[in-house]
Structure formats: structure tokens, C-alpha cells
Amino acid sequence: MTVAGTELRHGGFANPVSDSQQVFRAALDALARPGSIETITVESEAPAALAPATAALLLTLLDFETPVWLQSPDPEVEAFLRFHCSCPLTRDPAAARFALLTNPAQAPAIDAFEQGSAEYPDRSATLILQVEQLVTDAGMRLSGPGIADSCQLHASPLPADFHRQALANQRRFPRGVDFFLCSGNRLAALPRTTVTKS
């Protein structure tokens, strides 16, 4: 099968309804408890450029109404998303509802993405950062809603000034972007309400 001239060689979820429900619950749990790590147990036949947690999150959250910006355009990833999610791809970060950052260290500034408005904060972008390392009890210290006192989360690579940008993002509340961090089959979330300190 070909999609937009590219052969589609990758399947989606084996059980789309139940698999996407499991991933959606994991994503909600991660957002509710920033700094915690959820393990994705469902599998998909995704392109090699996508970590299992990244692919599962994309298959769950994207649809025909969610323009997506890819930091590193990849014909296999594009065909995979078009076929399984029917999502439009955009070359303009500001027009994206979701952004996939596969090289976070070289990511555009957070304010390059849609921040939403005071009236419609839900129109902001969600950034999915695919990182190499994701562990708790080390790294940046987090506080805010969903966190008892504080916790730690280490993710790398991230932009060198991620903490400054994340703090500015938190101060824009209710505007601002939300983050998912994916590594292997693990994911964590940093909603815009979370305060990060190095």
C-alpha cells in the first residue's frame, strides 16, 4: 500500500479501540501526576524513527482535526501518520496542535508554538519530546498541582535553556504549551502548571 507516494510498511495498534484507551489512560495519569513515569504496554508496528511510547501517543491523540508539525520530516513517519491518524501535516510550528520533537536539543523556542489565549487556552499546542533518557529521582525538581511537595525527573537531551523556557511557559498560565516526554516504552508529562527548577 502507498500513501502520498510512499509505501506504507508499518501497522498501527493490533486492537485500536482497547489499545488507544489504555494509552489515553496512561497519558491522563502522567498529566495528573507530573514527574511520574508511565509504561506503555501496548505495541504497534511503527517506523524505526518513533519510540514505542511516541508512536502509541501519536496513534492515540492525533486525528483529522489536529495539525502536526514534525521537527525531522521523515517519509515513513509522514505516511504512518497520514494513514493511521488522518492528521494534516504542517510546516508552520505556530499552526500545529501537536509537535513531534525527535531532536529536542535543537528544538525551536517554546513560544514558536501556539500558546492559546485566555479565552481558549485549550487551543495551545502539545509538544511531544522524544528523549534518550527518562528517569525519576534525579534531574530537574518539579512542583505544582498533582505533586506532593516536589519530585525529580531527568530527561535528556533537552534544550540547554529548557528550564528558563519552561518557567516562562508556566508563568503564562492559563496560556502555554504542555509537554509529553517519551523514551522507549516510557512516558512522562509536564503540564503548563508545573514549575521546573534545575
C-alpha positions, 0 to 999 in steps of 0.5 A, a space after each residue: 500500500 502507498 500513501 502520498 507516494 510512499 509505501 506504507 510498511 508499518 501497522 498501527 495498534 493490533 486492537 485500536 479501540 482497547 489499545 488507544 484507551 489504555 494509552 489515553 489512560 496512561 497519558 491522563 495519569 502522567 498529566 495528573 501526576 507530573 514527574 511520574 513515569 508511565 509504561 506503555 504496554 501496548 505495541 504497534 508496528 511503527 517506523 524505526 524513527 518513533 519510540 514505542 511510547 511516541 508512536 502509541 501517543 501519536 496513534 492515540 491523540 492525533 486525528 483529522 482535526 489536529 495539525 502536526 508539525 514534525 521537527 525531522 520530516 521523515 517519509 515513513 513517519 509522514 505516511 504512518 501518520 497520514 494513514 493511521 491518524 488522518 492528521 494534516 501535516 504542517 510546516 508552520 510550528 505556530 499552526 500545529 496542535 501537536 509537535 513531534 520533537 525527535 531532536 529536542 536539543 535543537 528544538 525551536 523556542 517554546 513560544 514558536 508554538 501556539 500558546 492559546 489565549 485566555 479565552 481558549 487556552 485549550 487551543 495551545 499546542 502539545 509538544 511531544 519530546 522524544 528523549 534518550 533518557 527518562 528517569 525519576 529521582 534525579 534531574 530537574 525538581 518539579 512542583 505544582 498541582 498533582 505533586 506532593 511537595 516536589 519530585 525529580 525527573 531527568 530527561 535528556 537531551 533537552 534544550 540547554 535553556 529548557 528550564 528558563 523556557 519552561 518557567 516562562 511557559 508556566 508563568 503564562 498560565 492559563 496560556 502555554 504549551 504542555 509537554 509529553 516526554 517519551 523514551 522507549 516504552 516510557 512516558 512522562 508529562 509536564 503540564 503548563 502548571 508545573 514549575 521546573 527548577 534545575 
